[in-house]
Amino acid sequence: MSDYNPYQAYVEGSVSTQHPMRLVVALYDGALEATRNAGRCLESGDIWGRSKAVNKALALLTELLVSLDYEKGGEISLSLKRLYGYMQTKLIEAHARQTAEPFREVEKLLGTLIEGWSVASDSLPARRGSMLRPSAKYPRTRSIPRR
C-alpha cells in the first residue's frame, strides 16, 4: 500500500509556494482556531480536547517564535518574541487553572495580529503556482478593476 496522501501533497505544495508573510497569517489563523477550540472544550468539560487544542496553539506559537529574524526584524522581532511568550504563558495558565479569560485574551491578541498581517500580506503580488487563495475572512482593502 502506498504512503502517498494527496491532501498532504496539496498542503505541502501550497505552503512551499506562499510568501512568508502569508504563511505567518496562516499560522496565526491556526493558533486562533486552536485557542477558540480550547475555550469551547473548557466550556463543555472536554479535558482531552482542551489539551489537544492548547498543545496545537502552543506549537503554532513556537513555530512563529523560532521563525523570527532578529537581524532583519530588530525591535519588532523582539516585541513579537515577548508577545508570543506572553500568549504561551496565558494559554498554559488558562489550561492549568481551567479559566476562560486567558483564552479570550489570547484570542483578542491573535485577532489583532491577523488583521495587521493580513492587510500587509494582501498587498503582496501573488506568486506563480500558488494553490492557496488569500483568506476570505480578511477581504482585500483594494480591488482590481475588471476589464
N, CA, C and O of each residue as an XYZ file, in Angstrom:
588
protein
N       0.847     -1.183      0.000
C       0.000      0.000      0.000
C       0.890      1.243      0.000
O       1.926      1.267      0.664
N       0.500      2.240     -0.719
C       1.276      3.470     -0.867
C       1.067      4.403      0.316
O      -0.019      4.461      0.893
N       2.128      5.135      0.671
C       2.031      6.134      1.735
C       1.632      7.496      1.184
O       1.586      8.471      1.933
N       1.345      7.580     -0.107
C       1.010      8.855     -0.738
C      -0.317      9.374     -0.203
O      -1.321      8.662     -0.205
N      -0.310     10.603      0.248
C      -1.502     11.258      0.767
C      -1.735     12.501     -0.091
O      -0.994     13.476      0.036
N      -2.746     12.489     -0.960
C      -2.949     13.635     -1.850
C      -3.230     14.929     -1.106
O      -2.809     15.996     -1.554
N      -3.924     14.862      0.009
C      -4.189     16.076      0.785
C      -2.883     16.664      1.304
O      -2.659     17.871      1.209
N      -2.009     15.799      1.859
C      -0.725     16.270      2.379
C       0.116     16.858      1.256
O       0.778     17.876      1.455
N       0.103     16.240      0.083
C       0.857     16.763     -1.065
C       0.332     18.133     -1.473
O       1.114     19.027     -1.795
N      -0.983     18.303     -1.461
C      -1.587     19.588     -1.797
C      -1.152     20.661     -0.812
O      -0.757     21.756     -1.212
N      -1.226     20.342      0.486
C      -0.856     21.310      1.514
C       0.622     21.666      1.386
O       0.977     22.844      1.431
N       1.481     20.674      1.229
C       2.912     20.948      1.105
C       3.211     21.810     -0.118
O       4.042     22.716     -0.050
N       2.539     21.535     -1.233
C       2.720     22.351     -2.433
C       2.221     23.763     -2.228
O       2.825     24.720     -2.711
N       1.121     23.894     -1.513
C       0.558     25.212     -1.247
C       1.483     26.027     -0.364
O       1.713     27.210     -0.616
N       2.006     25.398      0.658
C       2.880     26.093      1.599
C       4.182     26.493      0.932
O       4.682     27.595      1.157
N       4.732     25.615      0.117
C       6.042     25.903     -0.472
C       5.996     27.033     -1.492
O       7.043     27.575     -1.847
N       4.816     27.399     -1.969
C       4.724     28.467     -2.958
C       4.250     29.788     -2.376
O       4.124     30.770     -3.109
N       3.988     29.835     -1.097
C       3.455     31.042     -0.478
C       4.562     31.982     -0.013
O       5.659     31.560      0.354
N       4.237     33.260     -0.042
C       5.127     34.275      0.512
C       5.174     34.074      2.028
O       4.155     33.737      2.632
N       6.324     34.271      2.646
C       6.430     34.065      4.102
C       5.405     34.848      4.922
O       4.958     34.364      5.962
N       5.027     36.044      4.479
C       4.033     36.817      5.239
C       2.677     36.117      5.239
O       1.950     36.173      6.231
N       2.334     35.460      4.137
C       1.064     34.732      4.093
C       1.127     33.490      4.974
O       0.116     33.076      5.541
N       2.305     32.901      5.089
C       2.464     31.756      5.985
C       2.296     32.188      7.435
O       1.738     31.445      8.243
N       2.771     33.376      7.770
C       2.589     33.910      9.122
C       1.093     34.051      9.418
O       0.638     33.677     10.499
N       0.341     34.580      8.474
C      -1.107     34.726      8.659
C      -1.757     33.353      8.852
O      -2.644     33.200      9.692
N      -1.320     32.361      8.081
C      -1.866     31.010      8.219
C      -1.558     30.438      9.613
O      -2.404     29.775     10.213
N      -0.362     30.694     10.119
C      -0.026     30.232     11.469
C      -0.874     30.943     12.522
O      -1.335     30.320     13.478
N      -1.077     32.242     12.345
C      -1.952     32.978     13.269
C      -3.372     32.421     13.219
O      -4.000     32.219     14.259
N      -3.880     32.171     12.006
C      -5.228     31.598     11.858
C      -5.336     30.273     12.606
O      -6.310     30.029     13.318
N      -4.329     29.423     12.439
C      -4.341     28.124     13.108
C      -4.293     28.262     14.620
O      -5.000     27.551     15.335
N      -3.461     29.174     15.107
C      -3.367     29.391     16.549
C      -4.673     29.949     17.107
O      -5.100     29.572     18.198
N      -5.305     30.849     16.353
C      -6.582     31.420     16.800
C      -7.655     30.344     16.858
O      -8.393     30.259     17.840
N      -7.750     29.525     15.822
C      -8.757     28.467     15.805
C      -8.515     27.468     16.940
O      -9.466     27.021     17.581
N      -7.252     27.114     17.193
C      -6.942     26.187     18.280
C      -7.304     26.800     19.636
O      -7.811     26.104     20.516
N      -7.047     28.090     19.803
C      -7.375     28.765     21.061
C      -8.891     28.812     21.264
O      -9.384     28.578     22.367
N      -9.616     29.115     20.201
C     -11.089     29.110     20.302
C     -11.600     27.715     20.642
O     -12.510     27.560     21.456
N     -11.013     26.710     20.018
C     -11.408     25.336     20.286
C     -11.114     24.966     21.741
O     -11.911     24.278     22.379
N      -9.989     25.416     22.261
C      -9.660     25.159     23.668
C     -10.717     25.773     24.587
O     -11.119     25.158     25.575
N     -11.164     26.986     24.258
C     -12.213     27.630     25.046
C     -13.524     26.869     24.993
O     -14.209     26.724     26.006
N     -13.875     26.378     23.800
C     -15.106     25.583     23.668
C     -14.999     24.287     24.475
O     -15.958     23.869     25.124
N     -13.826     23.660     24.428
C     -13.626     22.422     25.181
C     -13.678     22.683     26.685
O     -14.174     21.848     27.442
N     -13.175     23.818     27.116
C     -13.255     24.178     28.533
C     -14.715     24.281     28.957
O     -15.105     23.760     30.002
N     -15.516     24.954     28.144
C     -16.938     25.133     28.463
C     -17.687     23.804     28.518
O     -18.575     23.616     29.350
N     -17.322     22.884     27.622
C     -18.042     21.608     27.567
C     -17.459     20.545     28.494
O     -18.024     19.459     28.622
N     -16.332     20.850     29.140
C     -15.727     19.886     30.038
C     -14.888     18.819     29.353
O     -14.577     17.791     29.955
N     -14.521     19.054     28.107
C     -13.721     18.102     27.332
C     -12.233     18.341     27.610
O     -11.581     19.125     26.921
N     -11.712     17.658     28.621
C     -10.320     17.863     29.042
C      -9.342     17.427     27.955
O      -8.380     18.137     27.661
N      -9.584     16.270     27.363
C      -8.700     15.765     26.311
C      -8.680     16.723     25.118
O      -7.611     17.046     24.601
N      -9.838     17.170     24.688
C      -9.923     18.107     23.574
C      -9.234     19.421     23.875
O      -8.549     19.988     23.024
N      -9.423     19.903     25.105
C      -8.764     21.147     25.511
C      -7.249     20.985     25.493
O      -6.535     21.878     25.037
N      -6.761     19.860     25.982
C      -5.321     19.600     25.984
C      -4.764     19.600     24.571
O      -3.724     20.204     24.308
N      -5.452     18.925     23.664
C      -5.001     18.884     22.270
C      -4.994     20.271     21.651
O      -4.052     20.637     20.947
N      -6.042     21.044     21.912
C      -6.151     22.385     21.329
C      -5.078     23.321     21.891
O      -4.474     24.087     21.140
N      -4.839     23.266     23.185
C      -3.805     24.106     23.794
C      -2.437     23.716     23.241
O      -1.634     24.587     22.906
N      -2.170     22.428     23.142
C      -0.888     21.981     22.596
C      -0.694     22.439     21.156
O       0.413     22.804     20.762
N      -1.763     22.420     20.375
C      -1.664     22.880     18.989
C      -1.369     24.376     18.943
O      -0.497     24.810     18.190
N      -2.077     25.158     19.731
C      -1.836     26.604     19.769
C      -0.411     26.899     20.227
O       0.259     27.763     19.662
N       0.052     26.182     21.253
C       1.423     26.371     21.732
C       2.442     26.028     20.647
O       3.433     26.738     20.474
N       2.200     24.950     19.927
C       3.125     24.544     18.865
C       3.167     25.579     17.740
O       4.238     25.866     17.206
N       2.020     26.138     17.379
C       1.989     27.149     16.325
C       2.694     28.429     16.776
O       3.415     29.050     15.994
N       2.492     28.818     18.013
C       3.197     29.992     18.538
C       4.708     29.734     18.618
O       5.510     30.638     18.385
N       5.079     28.516     18.944
C       6.502     28.163     18.953
C       7.086     28.261     17.557
O       8.201     28.753     17.384
N       6.348     27.801     16.562
C       6.811     27.911     15.172
C       7.005     29.375     14.784
O       7.986     29.719     14.125
N       6.082     30.228     15.187
C       6.224     31.659     14.930
C       7.450     32.219     15.654
O       8.190     33.037     15.108
N       7.646     31.773     16.865
C       8.771     32.242     17.679
C      10.118     31.879     17.061
O      11.012     32.721     16.981
N      10.263     30.641     16.628
C      11.560     30.209     16.080
C      11.808     30.755     14.675
O      12.936     30.717     14.186
N      10.771     31.255     14.034
C      10.952     31.803     12.684
C      11.295     33.295     12.681
O      11.515     33.875     11.617
N      11.342     33.922     13.864
C      11.678     35.345     13.926
C      13.113     35.583     13.464
O      14.024     34.828     13.804
N      13.294     36.634     12.690
C      14.624     37.021     12.200
C      15.019     38.304     12.926
O      14.560     39.392     12.577
N      15.874     38.165     13.940
C      16.230     39.304     14.775
C      17.135     40.298     14.050
O      17.154     41.481     14.391
N      17.882     39.828     13.058
C      18.742     40.742     12.297
C      17.909     41.664     11.413
O      18.135     42.873     11.383
N      16.956     41.095     10.702
C      16.118     41.909      9.816
C      15.000     42.606     10.571
O      14.632     43.732     10.237
N      14.455     41.943     11.590
C      13.293     42.470     12.291
C      13.593     43.440     13.413
O      12.741     44.247     13.784
N      14.798     43.367     13.956
C      15.186     44.285     15.015
C      14.218     44.301     16.179
O      13.851     43.251     16.708
N      13.805     45.496     16.575
C      12.934     45.679     17.740
C      11.572     45.013     17.552
O      10.979     44.531     18.518
N      11.073     44.983     16.311
C       9.775     44.336     16.062
C       9.869     42.851     16.400
O       8.965     42.293     17.021
N      10.961     42.216     15.990
C      11.147     40.795     16.303
C      11.208     40.571     17.810
O      10.631     39.610     18.319
N      11.896     41.441     18.517
C      11.977     41.305     19.972
C      10.606     41.491     20.626
O      10.263     40.785     21.574
N       9.831     42.441     20.116
C       8.483     42.658     20.655
C       7.590     41.451     20.384
O       6.830     41.027     21.255
N       7.684     40.902     19.180
C       6.894     39.712     18.850
C       7.319     38.526     19.707
O       6.474     37.740     20.136
N       8.600     38.391     19.958
C       9.093     37.311     20.823
C       8.442     37.400     22.200
O       7.975     36.398     22.741
N       8.415     38.600     22.759
C       7.798     38.792     24.076
C       6.291     38.510     24.020
O       5.736     37.895     24.931
N       5.640     38.960     22.954
C       4.198     38.744     22.817
C       3.870     37.257     22.672
O       2.939     36.766     23.310
N       4.626     36.538     21.839
C       4.383     35.099     21.669
C       4.587     34.371     22.997
O       3.800     33.493     23.351
N       5.640     34.733     23.730
C       5.884     34.121     25.032
C       4.758     34.419     26.015
O       4.353     33.553     26.790
N       4.258     35.647     25.976
C       3.144     36.036     26.845
C       1.900     35.204     26.511
O       1.218     34.710     27.409
N       1.614     35.054     25.220
C       0.436     34.282     24.828
C       0.587     32.816     25.225
O      -0.383     32.188     25.652
N       1.786     32.268     25.089
C       2.008     30.892     25.520
C       1.772     30.747     27.023
O       1.168     29.772     27.470
N       2.244     31.710     27.792
C       2.032     31.692     29.237
C       0.540     31.747     29.568
O       0.071     31.035     30.456
N      -0.198     32.589     28.855
C      -1.642     32.717     29.094
C      -2.379     31.429     28.734
O      -3.315     31.035     29.430
N      -1.966     30.773     27.657
C      -2.596     29.508     27.276
C      -2.375     28.446     28.353
O      -3.295     27.712     28.714
N      -1.159     28.375     28.855
C      -0.847     27.405     29.916
C      -1.629     27.737     31.179
O      -2.141     26.843     31.852
N      -1.719     29.027     31.501
C      -2.481     29.457     32.677
C      -3.949     29.072     32.545
O      -4.539     28.527     33.478
N      -4.532     29.355     31.390
C      -5.950     29.038     31.180
C      -6.193     27.540     31.309
O      -7.183     27.111     31.902
N      -5.297     26.759     30.759
C      -5.446     25.309     30.804
C      -5.274     24.777     32.227
O      -6.071     23.959     32.685
N      -4.244     25.237     32.918
C      -3.964     24.738     34.264
C      -5.027     25.172     35.274
O      -5.420     24.393     36.143
N      -5.486     26.409     35.155
C      -6.468     26.927     36.122
C      -7.905     26.698     35.686
O      -8.847     26.973     36.429
N      -8.057     26.189     34.470
C      -9.384     25.919     33.915
C     -10.268     27.163     33.963
O     -11.379     27.156     34.494
N      -9.717     28.238     33.380
C     -10.432     29.506     33.334
C     -10.410     30.052     31.909
O      -9.412     29.912     31.201
N     -11.501     30.667     31.495
C     -11.663     31.090     30.100
C     -11.028     32.442     29.776
O     -10.671     32.686     28.624
N     -10.882     33.314     30.755
C     -10.410     34.673     30.479
C      -9.063     34.712     29.753
O      -8.931     35.473     28.795
N      -8.058     33.932     30.160
C      -6.791     33.965     29.407
C      -6.953     33.496     27.955
O      -6.271     34.003     27.064
N      -7.843     32.540     27.715
C      -8.114     32.124     26.330
C      -8.668     33.297     25.532
O      -8.250     33.543     24.400
N      -9.612     34.016     26.130
C     -10.210     35.175     25.430
C      -9.159     36.246     25.149
O      -9.169     36.866     24.086
N      -8.258     36.461     26.096
C      -7.203     37.454     25.887
C      -6.295     37.059     24.717
O      -5.940     37.902     23.893
N      -5.926     35.792     24.647
C      -5.085     35.315     23.548
C      -5.838     35.428     22.223
O      -5.248     35.792     21.205
N      -7.127     35.120     22.228
C      -7.940     35.268     21.018
C      -7.895     36.708     20.509
O      -7.714     36.944     19.314
N      -8.059     37.665     21.415
C      -8.042     39.078     21.020
C      -6.690     39.469     20.438
O      -6.622     40.146     19.413
N      -5.622     39.044     21.092
C      -4.282     39.370     20.607
C      -4.030     38.767     19.230
O      -3.513     39.440     18.338
N      -4.393     37.504     19.058
C      -4.206     36.855     17.755
C      -5.069     37.524     16.683
O      -4.629     37.688     15.545
N      -6.278     37.905     17.040
C      -7.149     38.594     16.084
C      -6.542     39.897     15.601
O      -6.605     40.218     14.414
N      -5.953     40.645     16.521
C      -5.290     41.900     16.155
C      -4.098     41.634     15.239
O      -3.900     42.342     14.251
N      -3.311     40.621     15.566
C      -2.167     40.277     14.720
C      -2.616     39.844     13.325
O      -2.016     40.233     12.323
N      -3.665     39.046     13.269
C      -4.178     38.581     11.976
C      -4.618     39.760     11.120
O      -4.306     39.813      9.931
N      -5.336     40.698     11.712
C      -5.798     41.862     10.948
C      -4.630     42.620     10.335
O      -4.639     42.929      9.144
N      -3.634     42.915     11.145
C      -2.494     43.681     10.659
C      -1.689     42.944      9.606
O      -1.354     43.515      8.568
N      -1.378     41.694      9.859
C      -0.574     40.928      8.904
C      -1.361     40.606      7.639
O      -0.775     40.502      6.561
N      -2.681     40.446      7.751
C      -3.492     40.172      6.560
C      -3.480     41.363      5.610
O      -3.336     41.194      4.399
N      -3.630     42.558      6.153
C      -3.594     43.761      5.321
C      -2.238     43.862      4.628
O      -2.164     44.135      3.430
N      -1.175     43.642      5.386
C       0.174     43.722      4.818
C       0.402     42.640      3.763
O       0.985     42.920      2.715
N      -0.044     41.416      4.020
C       0.215     40.333      3.067
C      -0.686     40.418      1.843
O      -0.307     39.946      0.770
N      -1.862     41.006      1.978
C      -2.751     41.143      0.816
C      -2.199     42.117     -0.212
O      -2.606     42.083     -1.373
N      -1.286     42.978      0.193
C      -0.714     43.925     -0.759
C       0.441     43.301     -1.550
O       0.985     43.935     -2.455
N       0.812     42.074     -1.216
C       1.894     41.386     -1.923
C       1.398     40.834     -3.257
O       0.229     40.466     -3.374
N       2.264     40.773     -4.254
C       1.860     40.139     -5.510
C       1.703     38.643     -5.307
O       2.392     38.043     -4.482
N       0.799     38.050     -6.058
C       0.602     36.606     -5.985
C       1.806     35.905     -6.594
O       2.387     36.385     -7.568
N       2.172     34.787     -6.026
C       3.271     34.002     -6.574
C       2.728     33.056     -7.631
O       1.612     32.551     -7.516
N       3.520     32.827     -8.648
C       3.128     31.855     -9.667
C       3.069     30.473     -9.045
O       3.903     30.110     -8.217
N       2.079     29.717     -9.455
C       1.959     28.355     -8.979
C       1.320     28.242     -7.615
O       1.223     27.144     -7.067
N       0.890     29.339     -7.064
C       0.285     29.295     -5.747
C      -1.052     28.580     -5.801
O      -1.871     28.837     -6.683
N      -1.265     27.686     -4.855
C      -2.515     26.943     -4.826
C      -3.466     27.484     -3.772
O      -4.628     27.081     -3.726
N      -2.994     28.384     -2.930
C      -3.854     28.961     -1.907
C      -4.330     30.342     -2.326
O      -3.604     31.103     -2.966
N      -5.547     30.642     -1.956
C      -6.085     31.971     -2.222
C      -5.965     32.807     -0.956
O      -5.886     32.260      0.144
N      -5.949     34.153     -1.105
C      -5.972     34.982      0.098
C      -7.214     34.644      0.916
O      -8.249     34.265      0.366
N      -7.102     34.782      2.210
C      -8.175     34.425      3.116
C      -9.438     35.231      2.827
O      -9.389     36.454      2.695
N     -10.565     34.534      2.731
C     -11.848     35.201      2.518
C     -12.312     35.915      3.777
O     -13.154     36.810      3.708
N     -11.762     35.522      4.946
C     -12.147     36.163      6.199
C     -11.690     37.608      6.259
O     -12.312     38.441      6.917
N     -10.589     37.903      5.561
C      -9.989     39.216      5.627
C      -9.913     39.782      4.215
O      -8.890     39.638      3.545
N     -10.987     40.424      3.755
C     -11.026     40.907      2.373
C      -9.938     41.924      2.090
O      -9.460     42.628      2.980
N      -9.566     41.976      0.824
C      -8.555     42.945      0.383
C      -9.068     44.360      0.601
O     -10.270     44.624      0.546
N      -8.134     45.255      0.847
C      -8.527     46.638      1.065
C      -8.668     47.388     -0.256
O      -9.260     48.467     -0.298
N      -8.134     46.829     -1.318
C      -8.280     47.468     -2.620
C      -8.698     46.403     -3.619
O      -8.317     45.240     -3.486
N      -9.463     46.785     -4.598
C      -9.917     45.805     -5.572
C      -9.235     46.054     -6.912
O      -8.824     47.170     -7.230
N      -9.130     44.991     -7.676
C      -8.540     45.067     -9.005
C      -9.676     45.316     -9.985
O     -10.639     44.550    -10.012
N      -9.584     46.384    -10.802
C     -10.679     46.659    -11.716
C     -10.826     45.558    -12.759
O      -9.836     45.005    -13.236
N     -12.056     45.251    -13.103
C     -12.352     44.248    -14.135
C     -12.273     44.916    -15.504
O     -12.590     46.095    -15.663
N     -11.852     44.148    -16.458
C     -11.783     44.667    -17.826
C     -12.934     44.169    -18.644
O     -13.044     44.502    -19.824
